[in-house]
Amino acid sequence: MKPILECQGLTKKYGNFFALSNLNLTLERGQIIGLLGPNGSGKTTLIKLANGLLTPTDGHIIINSMSPGVETKKIISYLPERSYLNTHMRVEDILTYYVDFYENFNLSRATAMLKDLEIDTHARLRSLSKGTKEKVQLVLVMSRDADLYILDEPIGGVDPAARDYILQTILTNYTENATVLISTHLISDIENVLDSVVFLQYGQLVLNATVDEIRSQRGKSVDALFREVFRC
């Protein structure tokens, strides 16, 4: 089976600054992968390149054997760090928009998750708390039957009580042939759901390993190894 994402000499440069530098990386299907690194390590740049929001300075990024574009947007479900929804809209209207816009959007799944989270679908988005807005966005993203889910800080703004539900939502709403890429600083909160991790620093790959390899070969948790590598 083809990898879901491949980077070959991927470079993104701004003037004399390299946001990514000659990155070679392959992500296989059927995994939950942590994209980890300190601020300025290149995580957001990689995410934007994968979503076709930036173009490489050099090298290539391939999504399911295709360059990022219209076709890859059909199979990627992306949760950006910042809200992108029209806050004047009601939650139910946003659901309708997603049904019309995405062929792979599962309305019954979204409705069930919103009910579990006790979110009023008649409410306008602007009336909801920051954490509740983020829950709505995550529900929308995870209700698509995508091949690649890219989640940028999916639990950063929600209360600890909701994090377990959100992580369980991620676990139960992707198929064995799909991949979930999660960028976060809350490593200890998500470590138990991760299959593997990618460490970036200064736009370069520091580590690409399974969580089991880290625990068995290094005798450390992912969080402990992260703190050691990046001296946090």
N, C-alpha and C positions, 0 to 999 in steps of 0.2 A: 504493500500500500504506500502511496506517495506521502512524503512528509507534508504537514499542513503549512509549514513556514520554513523557508530557507533563506539565509543571508550569505552572500558570497562577496567578500571584500567590501562590505557595505560601509560607505563613508558619507558623512554629512558635515560640511564645513561652513562656518560663518566667518568670513574674513580669514584671520589666522587661527581661529578657534575651531577645534575638531569636536563636535558634539558626539559623533561616532567615528571611529578610525579603524578601517580594514576589518570589520566584524564578520566573522564566519560562524554561523550558528544554524543548527537544524532542530526544529521542534516536531516531534512525532505526534500522531493522533492518539486519542484516548487517554490523555493525561491532564492533570491540573498542575500547572507550572507557576512557580513564584518568580516574578521578575524583580530582582532586589538589587539595591545599591544606594549609596548616599545621594543627596541632592546634587544635581549636575553630572550624574554618572552616564546619562544618555538614555534612560528608560523612556521618558516621554517622547524623545526624538524617535526612538525605535517604534513606539506605538503609533506615532503620527505617520511615519513612513509606511507601516503596515496597512494603515487605513487610507493611504493615498492622499493624505493632507500635506505631505511634504514630498519632494522628489530628491533622490540621492545625488550627491556631488559626484560619487563614483561607486562602482560596484552594483550589485543587484539585490533586490528583495523579491522573493517569489512566494505567492500564496496559492497553494494547491495547483502548482505548475503554471500560474498566471501572474503577470505583473499587476500590482494594485491598480484598480480601476472600477468601472461599472460592474463587471462580472464578479469581482471579489467582494464588493460591497453587499452582494446578495447572500454571501455565505459567512460574512463577518458580522457579529453583533457586538457593538462597541459601547462601552460605558465610559465617557470622559470624566475627568476629575471635576469639572465644573458643569453646572446645569445648562442644558441646551433647550429646555422645553419652554413654551409660551405660558407664562404664569397666569395669564388671564383665562386660560382654558380650564374647563372642568376635567377631572380625571377621566370621566366617561367619554368625553369628546376626544381626549388623547388616545384612548383605546380604539375608538372608531378610526382615527387617523392612522394608527398603526395597522389595523386590519386592512385598510385601503392601500397603504403604502408597501407593506411587506407581505409577500405571498406566504412566507413561512411563519407568520405570527399566529400563535395559538391563543385565541381569546379566552377559552374556557380555563386554560392554565393561569393566565393573568388574573382573571376574575377570582379564581380560587385563592391565589396568593394574596391579593388585596384584601379579601375577606379574612384570611388568617391573620393578617397584620392589622385588622380592624381599621382599614382606611376607607373613608367615605368617598365613593366614586362620584357623588354629586357635588363634592367640594371643588372649589377653584384652587388651582395649585398655589396661588399666592397666599391663600389662607392657611396653608399647611406649614408646619415647622420645617426647619432645614433638614433635620433627620428624616422626617416623613417624606419630604420631596425626594431625598436620596433613595429611600425605599421604593418609591414609585418608579424612579428611573431604573433601578435594578430589576424590578419586576418586569418592566417593559423589555429590557435587554435579555433576561433569562427566559422570556416567553417566546422567543424566536427559536425555531429549530435550525440553528446555525451549525457550521462546521468549526468555526473558531470564535470563541467569546474572549474579548479583550476588555478587562476590567481595571480601570485606573482608580485606585484607592476606593474600593467598593464599600468599605466599612468605616472609613475615616470619620464620618460625621454622624454615625448612628450610635445610640446608647448601647452599653455592653449587653443589656438584656436582649436586644434584638439581633446581636451579632451571631449567636448560635443559630437562630432561625435563618438568617441570611446565608450563612455558610452551608446550612443544610439544603437551602434552596438551590445554591450553586451545585451541590453534590447530586441532587436528585433531578435536576432539569437539563442535564446534558447527556448525550448518548455516548456509547463506547467508542464511536468513531470521531467524536468531536474533541476539541482541545479547549481548555480554559487557561488563559494567561492572565495572572493577577499581579498587578504592581501595587505594592503597599509598604508602609513603614511599620505596620503592626504585625510583625513576623510571628511573634508568639501566639497571636490570636488565630492565625490561619495555618500554622505549621502542620497541624493534625490532618488537614485536608489535602496537603500538597503531595504530589508524587515525585516531583523533581524541582530544582531551583536553578536559576541563571543569575550569577552575580556579575554586575557591570561596574566598572570604575574608569573614569576619564575616557568614556566612550569605547572601552575595550572589554573583551570578555575575560573575566577573572576565574570563573568557575561555571561548569555546566555538569551537574551531577544529580543522581537520584537522592531522595531523602534517606533511603535505606543505606546507600553507600556512605553518606555522611555519618550516619549513626554507627554503622558497623566498622568502617575503616578509620574514622577519626574519633569515634567515641564521644561525639558532641551532638547537641541539638542544632538545628539550622540557625536558631536565634543566637546560640553561643558562638557558632562558627562565624556568623555575620559580624558579631561584636569583636571577635578576634581579628578577622581579616581587615575590617575597617576601623578598628580601634575605637569603637563606640563606648 
